Amino acid sequence: MLRQQTGLRRGRQVDTVEAGLVGACDGELGVGQILDALAALLQRDPAEVRGAHLTSVRELVEDGFLAPRRYRVCASPSSQEHNTRGIEDKHGQ
């Protein structure tokens, strides 16, 4: 379960890949790189993982759990209690 720590404090059920994605999104790697790494860890086909989670990534951005950052997506500060150093909010602050 992901839960925003500010704002509307939305909650969202996530699967293993989505939880790993949000946990790893800190702006250093692109979403595709993270999804490929998760696929390798889970011994799944990277193309299948990317295809299956593309809609989820869009929804996580729309709901404020992830925020675009310089053509990459990173965890939104409001969706993580810990380890938010170096992460910009949706307004670039």
Backbone as CSV, one residue per row, in Angstrom:
resi,resn,N_x,N_y,N_z,CA_x,CA_y,CA_z,C_x,C_y,C_z
1,MET,0.849,-1.177,0.000,0.000,0.000,0.000,0.889,1.233,0.000
2,LEU,0.678,2.107,-0.957,1.325,3.418,-0.966,0.350,4.419,-0.366
3,ARG,0.862,5.310,0.439,0.007,6.347,1.002,0.749,7.668,0.954
4,GLN,0.083,8.692,0.404,0.664,10.028,0.390,0.709,10.562,1.817
5,GLN,1.754,11.286,2.123,1.926,11.816,3.468,1.427,13.253,3.615
6,THR,1.057,13.887,2.502,0.522,15.243,2.530,-0.665,15.327,1.591
7,GLY,-1.284,16.492,1.529,-2.397,16.711,0.601,-3.595,15.865,0.939
8,LEU,-4.133,15.198,-0.053,-5.323,14.377,0.142,-5.031,13.040,0.816
9,ARG,-3.754,12.733,1.014,-3.328,11.487,1.663,-3.945,10.258,1.003
10,ARG,-3.925,10.258,-0.314,-4.461,9.124,-1.058,-3.697,7.852,-0.733
11,GLY,-4.374,6.749,-0.859,-3.761,5.443,-0.729,-3.984,4.663,-2.009
12,ARG,-3.082,3.731,-2.280,-3.195,2.945,-3.502,-2.564,1.579,-3.261
13,GLN,-3.306,0.534,-3.605,-2.758,-0.816,-3.574,-1.788,-0.952,-4.744
14,VAL,-0.634,-1.546,-4.513,0.355,-1.742,-5.569,0.861,-3.175,-5.534
15,ASP,1.375,-3.602,-6.660,1.984,-4.927,-6.712,3.483,-4.795,-6.438
16,THR,4.195,-5.890,-6.528,5.624,-5.909,-6.220,6.414,-4.983,-7.131
17,VAL,6.106,-4.986,-8.419,6.836,-4.143,-9.369,6.576,-2.668,-9.084
18,GLU,5.330,-2.288,-8.857,5.011,-0.889,-8.584,5.667,-0.416,-7.290
19,ALA,5.662,-1.253,-6.266,6.310,-0.885,-5.001,7.807,-0.712,-5.199
20,GLY,8.414,-1.622,-5.938,9.846,-1.503,-6.228,10.160,-0.276,-7.048
21,LEU,9.297,0.039,-8.003,9.490,1.217,-8.847,9.467,2.493,-8.018
22,VAL,8.451,2.662,-7.204,8.345,3.871,-6.386,9.512,3.946,-5.402
23,GLY,9.895,2.821,-4.845,11.017,2.813,-3.911,12.333,3.177,-4.549
24,ALA,12.494,2.833,-5.825,13.759,3.097,-6.518,13.782,4.426,-7.254
25,CYS,12.633,5.034,-7.464,12.573,6.295,-8.217,13.094,7.450,-7.372
26,ASP,14.321,7.846,-7.652,14.899,8.989,-6.958,15.468,10.004,-7.945
27,GLY,15.176,9.812,-9.231,15.646,10.741,-10.244,16.960,10.342,-10.884
28,GLU,17.632,9.330,-10.365,18.917,8.902,-10.913,18.756,8.022,-12.151
29,LEU,17.774,7.146,-12.119,17.525,6.228,-13.233,16.167,6.516,-13.842
30,GLY,16.032,6.212,-15.108,14.750,6.348,-15.771,13.826,5.196,-15.400
31,VAL,12.541,5.389,-15.636,11.550,4.363,-15.319,11.858,3.066,-16.057
32,GLY,12.223,3.158,-17.322,12.538,1.955,-18.096,13.691,1.167,-17.500
33,GLN,14.719,1.887,-17.056,15.863,1.216,-16.434,15.453,0.498,-15.154
34,ILE,14.623,1.149,-14.362,14.171,0.537,-13.106,13.289,-0.670,-13.391
35,LEU,12.370,-0.538,-14.342,11.502,-1.668,-14.680,12.310,-2.846,-15.211
36,ASP,13.332,-2.576,-16.020,14.188,-3.656,-16.525,14.935,-4.350,-15.385
37,ALA,15.435,-3.565,-14.432,16.140,-4.141,-13.285,15.194,-4.987,-12.435
38,LEU,13.983,-4.495,-12.226,12.991,-5.258,-11.470,12.635,-6.552,-12.195
39,ALA,12.509,-6.474,-13.513,12.215,-7.684,-14.295,13.326,-8.714,-14.117
40,ALA,14.569,-8.266,-14.136,15.694,-9.186,-13.949,15.655,-9.812,-12.550
41,LEU,15.388,-8.992,-11.540,15.317,-9.510,-10.172,14.193,-10.529,-9.994
42,LEU,13.075,-10.274,-10.679,11.910,-11.151,-10.564,11.900,-12.271,-11.602
43,GLN,12.970,-12.330,-12.406,13.113,-13.328,-13.466,11.914,-13.317,-14.412
44,ARG,11.573,-12.098,-14.864,10.472,-11.917,-15.808,10.998,-11.218,-17.044
45,ASP,10.254,-11.297,-18.117,10.631,-10.662,-19.375,10.512,-9.140,-19.242
46,PRO,11.589,-8.385,-19.524,11.544,-6.931,-19.393,10.457,-6.273,-20.248
47,ALA,10.251,-6.767,-21.457,9.212,-6.190,-22.323,7.824,-6.393,-21.719
48,GLU,7.605,-7.552,-21.122,6.319,-7.826,-20.488,6.100,-6.921,-19.283
49,VAL,7.142,-6.735,-18.470,7.027,-5.886,-17.285,6.767,-4.444,-17.692
50,ARG,7.505,-3.958,-18.683,7.277,-2.585,-19.158,5.855,-2.421,-19.672
51,GLY,5.419,-3.335,-20.516,4.078,-3.250,-21.098,2.979,-3.329,-20.058
52,ALA,3.178,-4.198,-19.085,2.154,-4.401,-18.067,2.059,-3.232,-17.094
53,HIS,3.120,-2.443,-16.963,3.129,-1.393,-15.947,3.154,0.031,-16.502
54,LEU,3.101,0.179,-17.802,3.101,1.520,-18.387,1.896,2.329,-17.925
55,THR,0.728,1.724,-17.923,-0.480,2.415,-17.461,-0.362,2.761,-15.978
56,SER,0.193,1.850,-15.194,0.370,2.108,-13.763,1.279,3.303,-13.517
57,VAL,2.348,3.421,-14.298,3.266,4.560,-14.151,2.521,5.859,-14.422
58,ARG,1.742,5.883,-15.482,0.947,7.087,-15.792,0.006,7.438,-14.644
59,GLU,-0.671,6.426,-14.098,-1.603,6.659,-12.993,-0.876,7.150,-11.742
60,LEU,0.303,6.605,-11.471,1.079,7.044,-10.311,1.494,8.504,-10.452
61,VAL,1.794,8.934,-11.674,2.114,10.342,-11.918,0.863,11.196,-11.750
62,GLU,-0.224,10.772,-12.380,-1.472,11.542,-12.299,-1.958,11.692,-10.856
63,ASP,-1.770,10.659,-10.049,-2.240,10.681,-8.659,-1.244,11.334,-7.704
64,GLY,-0.076,11.725,-8.205,0.896,12.425,-7.378,1.859,11.554,-6.596
65,PHE,1.895,10.254,-6.870,2.844,9.378,-6.192,4.221,9.462,-6.833
66,LEU,4.268,9.761,-8.133,5.507,9.990,-8.856,5.417,11.349,-9.525
67,ALA,6.560,11.993,-9.697,6.575,13.313,-10.315,7.627,13.350,-11.422
68,PRO,7.296,13.936,-12.582,8.287,14.061,-13.648,9.455,14.930,-13.184
69,ARG,10.649,14.556,-13.579,11.837,15.342,-13.251,12.819,15.220,-14.404
70,ARG,12.951,16.282,-15.168,13.903,16.314,-16.286,13.792,15.085,-17.174
71,TYR,12.608,14.832,-17.682,12.325,13.726,-18.583,12.437,12.367,-17.914
72,ARG,12.492,12.346,-16.607,12.458,11.094,-15.860,11.357,11.219,-14.833
73,VAL,10.984,10.137,-14.254,9.936,10.152,-13.237,10.570,9.757,-11.914
74,CYS,10.230,10.480,-10.855,10.767,10.143,-9.544,9.646,10.164,-8.516
75,ALA,9.918,9.581,-7.385,8.912,9.532,-6.330,8.587,10.934,-5.854
76,SER,7.323,11.195,-5.713,6.869,12.482,-5.203,7.144,12.551,-3.713
77,PRO,7.640,13.695,-3.211,7.917,13.797,-1.777,6.710,13.476,-0.918
78,SER,5.529,13.729,-1.416,4.338,13.469,-0.606,4.015,11.988,-0.503
79,SER,4.644,11.143,-1.333,4.329,9.717,-1.294,5.370,8.913,-0.528
80,GLN,6.432,9.568,-0.058,7.449,8.849,0.688,7.753,9.574,1.975
81,GLU,7.762,8.824,3.051,8.098,9.411,4.338,9.602,9.590,4.483
82,HIS,10.368,8.696,3.917,11.803,8.672,4.130,12.544,8.861,2.812
83,ASN,13.809,9.239,2.922,14.720,9.307,1.783,14.197,10.191,0.665
84,THR,13.845,11.418,0.972,13.369,12.335,-0.052,14.440,13.349,-0.437
85,ARG,15.664,13.209,0.086,16.740,14.140,-0.252,16.989,14.123,-1.757
86,GLY,17.060,15.288,-2.358,17.367,15.399,-3.770,16.200,15.184,-4.694
87,ILE,15.003,15.059,-4.169,13.829,14.843,-5.011,13.053,16.146,-5.087
88,GLU,12.763,16.567,-6.293,11.999,17.795,-6.488,10.512,17.484,-6.398
89,ASP,9.734,18.451,-5.932,8.305,18.249,-5.984,7.803,18.576,-7.391
90,LYS,6.529,18.479,-7.616,5.977,18.679,-8.947,6.178,20.097,-9.460
91,HIS,6.525,21.031,-8.600,6.735,22.413,-9.008,8.208,22.750,-9.109
92,GLY,9.099,21.724,-9.044,10.519,21.917,-9.203,11.206,22.503,-7.982
93,GLN,10.587,22.435,-6.807,11.179,23.011,-5.596,11.792,21.939,-4.732
